[in-house]
């Protein structure tokens, strides 16, 4: 996910006028705010905790942070985020698919998955970034 400041010229000018140390701290605060929003969005899809654990925040350089899912932890994240079309799930290595039902289990050779519309929580977090940034800049300007 890449955050680029667009829109408010006034906000952009305020950002560019900051001394590098303060600019760097404000970018770090913005990255943390967006990261928190992504974690919050992913939380409602957590059964095992793997989706939440897969979300990473990494500093690339002084003014660049990246927020992403580590696919080695939760390879299914894109289906939760972007959705999936209806599809057939077949057995691969076992004799049957199995899932809990009532006090026991259901077994099947295949399942017709109805699909999922997705929940674009990362996009919502990105959409909220300009508001977070305004708050950060305003808090800096309010200081004596």
C-alpha positions in Angstrom: 0.0 0.0 0.0 1.4 3.4 -1.0 0.1 6.6 0.5 0.5 9.7 -1.6 -0.7 13.1 -0.4 -3.1 14.6 -3.0 -5.8 17.2 -2.8 -5.3 20.0 -0.3 -2.6 22.4 -1.4 -2.6 24.0 2.0 -1.9 20.6 3.6 0.8 19.8 1.1 2.5 23.2 1.8 2.3 22.7 5.5 4.0 19.3 5.1 6.7 20.6 2.9 7.5 23.4 5.3 8.2 21.0 8.1 11.8 20.5 9.1 13.0 17.0 8.1 13.0 15.6 11.7 9.4 16.7 12.3 8.4 15.6 8.8 9.9 12.2 9.5 8.1 11.9 12.8 4.8 12.9 11.2 5.2 10.3 8.4 5.9 7.7 11.1 2.7 8.7 13.0 0.7 8.5 9.8 2.1 5.1 9.0 1.1 3.9 12.5 -2.4 5.4 12.2 -3.0 3.6 8.8 -1.5 0.4 10.2 -3.9 0.5 13.2 -6.8 1.0 10.8 -5.8 -2.0 8.7 -5.5 -4.2 11.8 -8.9 -3.0 13.0 -10.4 -3.8 9.6 -8.9 -7.3 9.5 -9.9 -8.1 13.1 -13.4 -9.0 12.3 -12.1 -11.8 10.0 -10.0 -13.5 12.6 -10.6 -17.0 13.7 -7.0 -18.3 14.0 -5.2 -14.9 14.3 -3.1 -15.6 11.2 -4.7 -12.8 9.1 -4.0 -10.3 11.8 -0.4 -11.6 12.2 0.2 -11.4 8.5 -0.2 -7.6 8.4 3.2 -6.0 8.4 4.5 -2.4 8.7 8.0 -1.9 7.3 10.1 1.3 7.1 11.7 1.4 3.7 13.6 4.7 4.1 13.3 8.0 6.0 10.0 9.0 4.4 8.6 5.7 3.2 6.6 3.0 5.0 5.0 -0.1 3.5 1.9 -1.9 4.9 1.3 -5.3 3.5 0.2 -8.9 4.2 2.8 -11.5 4.5 1.4 -14.3 2.2 3.5 -16.9 3.9 1.5 -16.3 7.1 -1.9 -16.0 5.6 -2.0 -16.9 1.9 -5.8 -16.4 1.8 -5.7 -12.7 2.7 -6.5 -11.5 -0.9 -9.7 -13.5 -1.0 -10.9 -11.9 2.2 -9.9 -8.4 1.1 -10.9 -8.5 -2.6 -13.4 -11.4 -2.5 -13.8 -14.6 -4.5 -16.1 -15.9 -7.2 -18.2 -19.0 -6.5 -16.0 -22.0 -7.0 -15.6 -25.7 -6.4 -13.4 -26.9 -3.5 -12.0 -30.4 -4.0 -9.9 -32.7 -1.9 -6.2 -32.6 -2.6 -4.2 -34.8 -0.3 -6.7 -36.3 2.1 -9.6 -38.7 1.6 -12.3 -36.1 2.4 -13.0 -32.5 3.3 -14.1 -32.1 6.9 -15.7 -29.3 9.0 -17.4 -29.2 12.3 -21.2 -29.3 12.4 -23.2 -29.6 15.6 -21.6 -32.1 17.9 -19.8 -33.9 15.1 -18.2 -33.4 11.6 -19.4 -33.3 8.0 -17.3 -35.1 5.4 -17.4 -34.5 1.6 -15.4 -35.1 -1.6 -16.1 -31.5 -2.8 -18.0 -28.4 -1.8 -19.6 -25.7 -3.9 -18.3 -22.5 -2.3 -20.8 -19.6 -2.8 -18.1 -17.0 -3.2 -17.5 -13.9 -1.0 -17.9 -10.2 -1.9 -14.8 -9.2 0.0 -14.0 -6.6 2.6 -11.6 -3.9 1.4 -10.4 -2.9 4.8 -7.0 -1.8 3.4 -8.7 0.5 1.0 -10.8 2.0 3.8 -7.6 2.6 5.8 -6.0 4.3 2.9 -9.1 6.5 2.4 -8.8 7.6 6.0 -5.1 8.5 5.7 -5.7 12.2 4.6 -7.8 12.8 7.7 -5.1 11.3 10.0 -2.5 13.4 8.3 -4.6 16.6 8.8 -4.8 15.8 12.5 -1.1 15.2 12.7 -0.3 18.4 10.9 -2.8 20.4 12.9 -1.4 19.0 16.2 2.1 20.2 15.1 0.8 23.6 14.2 -1.1 24.0 17.5 2.1 23.6 19.5 3.8 26.9 20.7 
